[in-house]
């Protein structure tokens, strides 16, 4: 450990002095990413703060995960799922197998900068009110493209309960294991976006989150990841938004925000289908029925209900609405 301090974006709260000691584990989930696992593991073992444990969950991969991790078998715990369960099930399995106070999530095809575990543990040990914390990231790999967008410019310091109902601002976080388990973990029925739905439940129970605004996560962009399938991603996001709106723990204010979020997600899904020739005019009326849309989006939907081809040209020109 270096003893350095780290920049932090977080709600106001007490700092512990001295900091509390926490055990820290890294959990890695893998499904058909065996060629990338050695690089992911090497990035873990280069950490300036060494994790107390490393758990790898093989989510019924068709490639040879065991061979990929064999050189590290004395430094990791490998758990296997006999049937593929998806993102939520694999992460639940890995986190349940962990015994650490703080678990740092790493996808099996991604990597971490050497300081990531140190930075996240430093924050968790000094802010007991934060149950989740993350860093910004950088893209790499054949599918990486330039972008000026940064989580550090958009991370909500205040009003986090409302913001988590709008969007998932916690990519690949470190999570305090006990509050995560108390909230019920990831919903294994969700094939896309179980993290967003789970974090909503954690925030409804009083969680708060912090960000170290440095690009310490390395996100590999390639054609095989789940997030590369836009249609499936949008459909999954709409399903998650529906589940969030149905959460009985929402108050009236929460429910209005969640309804608006669902309407926006449903519009994005519809607009993509329209651009690719999959949307029917009746679907525009269904999305209109969700309400809580901007006047411009409502106008596009009204247009699509009568003149789909004209609406399609408009949506394409506007880049999806």
N, C-alpha and C positions, 0 to 999 in steps of 0.2 A: 504493500500500500504506500501511496506517496504522501498522504496527509494533506493534499490540496483541497481547496474549497471549489465549489462548482456553482455556476450561474443557475438560478432557479426561477421558474414562473409557477406560482401557486397561490391559492387563496391565503389571506392572512391567517396566521395561526402560531402557536407557541413552538419555539425551537428548544429542543432538549439539550441541556448542558450539565453533565456530560451526556453524550449520545448513548442510546440503548444498544446493547450488542444484539445483532440478529444473525442467524445462520442463513446462508444464501445458496440457493440451488439454481441451476440452469436446466430447463426442460425443453427438449427438442422433439418435435413431431415430424414423422417422415412417412410419406406415401409415394412410392415410385420416384424417389429422388436420390437413390443410392450413389450416383456419380458425384453428387455435390456434398454428401455428408462428411467426407474427410475434411473438406475446406471449412465447413461449419464447425466441426469439432476443433480443428486447429485454431480457429478464431477464439473458441472458448478457452483453450489451454494457453493462449497468449495473453489472457486478461491480467491486468496489473493487480487486481484483487482476485485471487483464486477462489472459485466457487467451492463450497463445502461438498457439493455433490453435483453430478450431471446425470440426468435421466433421459434416455432416448426411447420414444414410443414408436414402434413399427406398426403402422395402421394397415396390416395385411397387405404389404407391398408385394408386387409381382416381380420386382427386381431383388437383388441379393443384399439386403440391408446388413445381415449378419457379417458378410464378407467385408462390406465397406467399413464397419466399425470394429472389426477384429483387431486391428493394431492398437485400439484404445480400450480393449475389454477390461483391463485392470484399473481403468480410471472412470468407467461409466457403469450405469446399470441399464441394461436393455430389457424392455418389456414389450411383449408382442400381443397384438390383438388378432384373434383367429379369423375375425370377419371385419371387413372395412366398416368403420363407423362414421367416418368423416371428421372434419376439423374439431368439432366440439367433443366428440367421444375420445379422440386421440389426446387432446389436451387434458380432458378430465382424467384419463388413465395415467398420464404422465404426472400430473399434479398430485393425484391421490397416491402415487407411488413415492413421491418426494416426501421428505420429512423436514424440509427447511422452512424457516419462518417466512422468507421472501423467495418467491420463484420468479425467475427471469425467463420469459418466453422467447424461443428462437425457432423459426421454421427451418426445416431441414435443408432447404435450398438457399438459405440466406446466411449472412455472416455478421459478426459484431466487431466494431473497432476495439482495440485493446483496453480502452478505459471504460467501456460501457457498464460492466458489472460494478466497478468501483463507484462510478457516478450515481447509479441507481441505489446502491446500498448506502452510500453516504447520505443521500436524501432520506431514505426510509428510516435510517437510524436516528435522524435528527428531527423528523416531523412525524410523530405518532398518529396525527390526525389524517395523514394521507394513506389511503389503502391501495392506490394505484399510482404508478409513476412511469414515465417513458422519456424518450429522447426524440430528437428529429432524426431523419434518415437521409441516405443518399442512394440513388439507383445505380445499378451496374448490370452488365450482361448484355446480350445481343438485342434485347427489347427495350433497353434504357433510352430515354429521350430527354432532351433538355427541357427544364421547367423552372420558372422563377418562383413557383409556389413553395412556401415553407410553413410547416406547422408552427414554428416559432412566431410567425406573424399573425396566426389565427387562434392559437390556443387560448381558451377562455379561463381567465384568472378568477373572474366573478361569475355568479349565476350558472355554475356548472350543472346543477340539477336540470335546469331548463335546457342548457346546451346539449347535454347527452341525449335528450329526447329528439334533438334535431339531427345530430350526426355523431359518429363515433370518432372522437378526437384522441383515441388512445391506441395507436398501432403498436403491436408487439410490446406490451408493457411488462413491468415487474409488478407482481401482485402479492399482497400479504395473504398467505395461504388460508389462515383461519377465517377472515371475513369473506373470502371467496367461497369457501366450503359452506359457511353459514348461509350465504345467499342462494345456495343450491347448485353452484357450478354452471357450466355451459349446458344449454338445452341440446341434447343429442339428436333431437328430431329435426333440428335446423341444419340443412346441408350447407347453407351459406349464412354468414353473419351471426353465428351464435355468440361471438364476443360482444357485439353491440348490445344485443338483448340482455346478456348477463350483466354488463356494466350498468345498464339502466336499473336492473334490480339492485345492484350494489349501491348506486346513488340514492335510490329510494329508501335504502336502509341507513343513509347518512354518510356514505363514503365521499371522499374528496380526492383530487388527483393533482399531481405536480409534473412539471416538465423541466428537464435539463435541455436547454435549447441549443444542442450541439448535435451534428450528424454522426451519431455513434452506432446507428443500425445501418446495415448494408442490405438493401432489398434487391434480390436478383430478379431481373425482368427477362423472362423467356417464355416460349410458346406453350409450355406444358402446365403452367400454374392454373389453379381454379379461377383466379381473378382475370385471366386472359379471355375467358368466355363471357363476353359482355352480356349476352342475352340471359344466361343463367345467373350472372351476378345481379342484374336488374330485377329479375323475377324473385330471386332470393331476398334482395333488399326490401322489396315490397312486402313479402311474407313477414319479415322481421318487423317492419313498421306496423303491420297489422297486429302482431303479437304485442308490441309495445303499447299500442292504443288500447288493447284489451286488458292490460295489466290492472287488477283491481286496486293496486296501491296508488294509482294516480289520483291527484285531487283535481278540482275543476280547472285550475290554471294549467296543470300538467296536461290534462286531456285536450285542451285547446291547442297546445303546442304540438302534441303528438298527432292530432288530427291534421294539422297543417303540414307536418313532416310527411305523413302518409300520402297526402294529396300531392305533394311535390315529387315524392318517389314514384307514385303511380303515374304521374304525368311523364316523368323521365323514361319510365319503362314503355309507356304507350308511344312516346315520340320516337324511341329507337325502333319499335316495331313498325311504326308508320314509315320511317325512312327506308326500312328494309322490306317493305311490302307485305308485312304480316298483320297489320291492324285492320279491323273492319270498322265501318262507320258507327255501328252500334257501340263499339268500345269507347268511342269518344264521349258518348252520352253517359256511359258507366263512370268514366273518370270525372266528368262534370258533376255527377252525383255525389262525389266525395266532398265537394265544397272546399273552402279555405284556399282557393287558388287566386293568383294575381289576375287582374282584369285582362292582361295581355294573353295569358295562358287560356283563360276562359274563352277569349275571342278565337284563338286558334282551334280550340275544341269545337266550338259552335260551327266554325268554318268546315272542319273535318267531317262533321255529322252530315253536311249537305254536299260539299265538294272536296272529297278526300284527296284527289290529285293536286288541287290547288294548295290545300293545307300541307301536303307533303313537300311541295316545292318551297313553301314558306319555312317549314321546320328545317329542311336541309340548309337553306340559306342562313338561318339563324343558328345553325350548329346544334340543333336538338331542342331548341325552345328556351 
